[in-house]
Amino acid sequence: MNCKQLQQTVDSFSVQHEKIMLEKDKVTQDLISKQKKVKYLDQVKNNKYKMMCKTEESVEKVRGREAERLQALVNIVDHMNREYPHLKPALHKTTLLLNWRALPEQM
């Protein structure tokens, strides 16, 4: 193998490694989210959960505020990616996580 072939192999492994690490981060965040949900469900089961929102309307208001804040964060990170392209690699994981979180919940 010559140097060029070795560099291509290293680049290929680097890309694979990054994809695997991003998938690992996504799965970890998903697991943490599910663990929190189980914790809250256990609290409900044991009558130890105190509802923060008493009505369905207040739940929807809180969800709306959270969605607006999340969208604001997505917009800020997107703006930073456009204005400061040299920061794009450092913000890559954050961008993916925010965009993943901004999707409607599938639970």
C-alpha positions in Angstrom: 0.0 0.0 0.0 1.2 3.4 -0.8 0.7 6.5 1.3 -2.4 7.7 -0.6 -4.2 4.4 0.0 -3.4 4.5 3.6 -4.7 8.0 4.0 -7.9 7.0 2.2 -8.3 4.0 4.6 -7.7 6.3 7.6 -10.2 8.8 6.3 -12.8 6.0 5.8 -12.3 4.7 9.3 -12.5 8.3 10.7 -15.9 8.8 9.0 -17.1 5.4 10.2 -16.0 6.2 13.7 -17.7 9.6 13.7 -21.0 8.0 12.5 -20.8 5.4 15.2 -20.1 8.0 17.9 -23.0 10.1 16.8 -25.3 7.1 16.8 -24.0 6.2 20.3 -24.8 9.7 21.5 -28.3 9.6 20.1 -29.0 6.2 21.6 -27.6 7.4 25.0 -29.8 10.4 24.9 -32.8 8.3 24.0 -32.0 5.9 26.9 -31.7 8.7 29.4 -35.0 10.1 28.2 -36.7 6.7 28.6 -35.2 6.2 32.0 -36.6 9.6 33.1 -40.0 8.6 31.8 -39.8 5.3 33.8 -38.8 7.2 36.9 -41.8 9.5 36.6 -44.2 6.6 35.9 -42.9 4.8 39.0 -43.6 8.0 41.0 -47.1 8.0 39.6 -47.5 4.3 40.4 -46.4 4.9 44.0 -48.5 8.1 44.4 -45.4 10.2 44.9 -45.7 12.3 41.7 -46.8 15.9 42.1 -48.3 17.3 38.9 -46.7 20.5 37.8 -49.6 21.3 35.4 -53.1 20.7 36.7 -54.9 21.0 33.4 -54.4 19.8 29.9 -54.3 23.5 28.8 -51.4 24.3 31.1 -49.6 21.2 29.8 -50.0 22.5 26.3 -48.8 26.0 27.2 -45.7 24.5 28.8 -45.0 22.3 25.8 -45.5 25.3 23.5 -43.0 27.4 25.5 -40.5 24.5 25.5 -40.9 24.0 21.8 -40.3 27.8 21.2 -37.2 27.8 23.3 -35.9 24.7 21.6 -36.5 26.3 18.2 -34.7 29.4 19.3 -31.7 27.3 20.3 -31.8 25.5 16.9 -31.9 28.9 15.2 -29.0 30.3 17.2 -26.8 27.2 16.5 -27.7 27.4 12.8 -26.8 31.0 12.7 -23.5 30.3 14.4 -22.8 27.5 11.8 -23.4 30.0 9.0 -21.6 33.0 10.5 -18.6 31.0 11.9 -18.0 28.0 9.6 -14.7 27.3 11.5 -16.9 26.3 14.5 -19.0 23.9 12.5 -17.1 20.7 13.5 -17.3 21.7 17.2 -21.0 22.4 16.9 -21.8 19.3 14.9 -22.9 17.1 17.8 -24.9 20.0 19.3 -26.6 20.6 16.0 -27.6 17.0 15.5 -28.9 16.7 19.1 -30.9 19.9 18.9 -32.4 18.9 15.5 -33.2 15.4 16.9 -34.8 16.9 20.0 -36.8 19.4 17.8 -38.6 16.4 16.1 -42.0 15.5 17.6 -41.7 13.0 20.3 -42.3 9.4 19.2 -43.0 8.0 22.6 
